[in-house]
């Protein structure tokens, strides 16, 4: 069995994030900062805590922002002495904690939907990559990546999706027949499950279910066909999960980070 360090993570980073428009007119949503680093960095750190060090970013909207960030990553995170002139030289002082990360910046089209992005980026998988992690570039969680991976291997399906509880958006009335007997404040989590990303996908899933059609959403026909064919499994996660889909959620994640007790850092060193 491959170690987690040998399994790449593909991150869907190409969308426009229109519901966070005040920020995403300047930055693509995965590059919106939580603290001093973009949310995509937090996602990568969470997987790196389990040994994952290879990343494939499916880019589209404002691709150049990702290029600038990762090309200048060492300068952003380390002290450096720069000698100017016709033959400039840079001396870095200290090693970046992420120096062993390998990041592939894969242009997957400005208008491509999620299924097409995965299909196009799959060419950057190595020949011996039988499977890979896949997640969205705007969601954080304290999911145990090791347990997720073990379940995927055990179930033998072509795709395992993490099922998470969305944030409950409203309080609820307590009813007794046609009478209201009280109110319950909004609980922190809803009762149902949604697809929270944090997936494990077999390369065979790409060959069997995905296509080059720009309008193909991974979450529609491909997943529906996989479910009908018995190729889709679920990993239930009842812990922390939060996407960053609007200004309120952006503020929430930053407040958690500023508190010094951000739940998604549970497995970080």
Secondary structure, 3 states (H helix, E strand, C coil): CCCHHHCCEEEECCCCCHHHHHHHCCCCHHHCEECCEEHHHHHHHHHHCCCCCEEEEEECCCHHHHHHHHHCHHHHHCEEEEECCCCCEEEEECCCCCCCCEEEEEECCCCCCHHHHHHHHHHHCCCCCCEEEEEECCEEECCCHHHHHHHHHHHCCCEEEEEECCCCCCCEEEEECCEEEEEECCCCCCCCCEECCCEEEEHHHHHHHCCCCCCCCHHHHHHHHHHHCCCEEEEEECCCEEECCCHHHHHHHHHHHHCCCCHHHCCCC
